[in-house]
Amino acid sequence: MNSSELHGMSDDVLALTLSDTEKSIFNLRFLASTDKKNTSSEVKKAKKDIARVKSEQRKRELVKLGALPDAALNAAIAAESAKVEAAVPGKRRALRTYQRLTNIQTVRAIKLASNPTPATAAAIPATTGKGK
């Protein structure tokens, strides 16, 4: 399975492919443990396929997070912040998600500061640097 094949798949098909590959790797390990078949290369290929699928899923997740409006991004940051502060299981994952969301927010702020809107650009007088 190539990564180019994965690009054309929908999210549901990707999830199905991931579960099928995980099932096949379980079966391959079972066959290898019962000495019915030497499947070490097939296990290695299946692991690489799982990594490719998970990478594609993560890439799509980041694209969706980047497309969130500012209000939704702020709400997601507040929700993850509450999870980090609470003493609940999954705190490490919540912390990583919180850090990713704040990174997205920081990048947006930097882009906004470097590319002023037309209204702010009109308020700043343009100087050519040639005269007084």
C-alpha positions in Angstrom: 0.0 0.0 0.0 1.5 3.3 -1.1 1.0 6.6 0.6 -0.4 7.9 -2.7 -3.2 5.3 -2.4 -4.0 6.5 1.1 -4.4 10.1 -0.1 -7.4 9.1 -2.3 -9.2 7.3 0.5 -11.9 8.8 2.6 -11.6 8.9 6.4 -14.0 6.0 6.9 -12.0 3.8 4.4 -8.8 4.7 6.2 -10.2 3.6 9.5 -11.4 0.4 8.0 -8.0 -0.2 6.4 -6.3 0.4 9.7 -8.5 -2.1 11.6 -8.1 -4.7 8.8 -4.3 -4.3 8.9 -4.2 -4.6 12.7 -6.3 -7.8 12.4 -4.0 -9.2 9.8 -0.9 -8.5 11.9 -2.5 -10.3 14.8 -3.2 -13.3 12.6 0.4 -13.2 11.2 1.8 -13.2 14.7 -0.4 -16.1 15.7 0.8 -18.0 12.6 4.4 -17.2 13.5 4.0 -18.3 17.1 2.5 -21.7 16.1 5.4 -22.2 13.6 3.0 -22.7 10.7 4.5 -20.1 8.6 7.5 -17.8 8.5 5.9 -14.4 8.4 8.5 -12.0 9.6 8.6 -10.0 6.4 4.8 -9.8 6.2 4.6 -8.6 9.8 7.2 -5.9 9.0 5.2 -4.8 5.9 2.0 -4.7 7.9 3.6 -2.6 10.6 4.7 -0.1 7.9 1.2 0.0 6.5 -0.2 0.8 9.9 2.3 3.6 10.3 1.4 5.0 6.9 -2.3 4.9 7.7 -1.9 6.6 11.1 0.4 9.2 9.5 -2.3 10.1 6.9 -5.0 10.2 9.6 -2.9 12.5 11.7 -2.2 14.8 8.7 -5.9 15.1 8.1 -6.6 15.8 11.7 -4.1 18.7 11.7 -5.6 20.1 8.6 -9.0 20.1 10.3 -7.6 21.7 13.4 -6.0 24.4 11.3 -9.3 25.1 9.6 -11.2 25.7 12.9 -12.5 29.2 13.4 -10.9 31.2 16.2 -13.9 30.8 18.5 -14.0 27.1 18.1 -10.2 26.9 18.6 -10.5 29.0 21.8 -13.2 26.7 23.1 -11.1 23.6 22.3 -8.2 25.1 24.1 -10.3 25.8 27.2 -11.7 22.3 27.2 -8.2 20.7 27.0 -6.9 23.1 29.6 -9.7 21.9 32.0 -8.7 18.3 31.3 -5.0 19.0 32.0 -5.8 20.7 35.3 -8.2 17.9 36.4 -6.7 14.8 37.9 -8.2 12.4 35.3 -6.8 9.6 33.2 -5.5 10.6 29.8 -3.8 13.8 31.2 -0.7 13.4 29.0 -2.8 13.1 25.8 -4.8 16.2 26.9 -1.6 18.1 27.5 -0.2 17.3 24.1 -3.5 18.2 22.5 -3.5 21.5 24.5 0.0 22.2 23.3 -0.8 21.6 19.7 -3.9 23.8 19.8 -1.9 26.6 21.4 0.8 26.2 18.7 -1.9 26.6 16.0 -3.2 29.7 17.8 0.3 31.2 18.1 1.0 30.5 14.4 -2.3 32.3 13.5 -1.4 35.3 15.6 2.1 35.5 13.9 0.5 35.3 10.4 -2.0 37.9 11.3 0.7 40.2 12.6 2.8 39.8 9.6 -0.1 40.2 7.1 -2.2 43.2 8.2 -5.7 43.4 7.0 -6.6 46.1 4.4 -8.2 48.3 7.0 -5.0 48.4 9.2 -2.8 48.8 6.1 -4.8 51.9 5.1 -4.4 53.4 8.5 -0.6 53.2 8.3 0.8 55.8 5.9 3.0 54.4 3.1 6.5 56.0 3.0 8.9 55.7 0.1 11.9 56.8 2.0 12.9 59.3 -0.7 11.7 62.6 0.6 11.0 64.5 3.7 
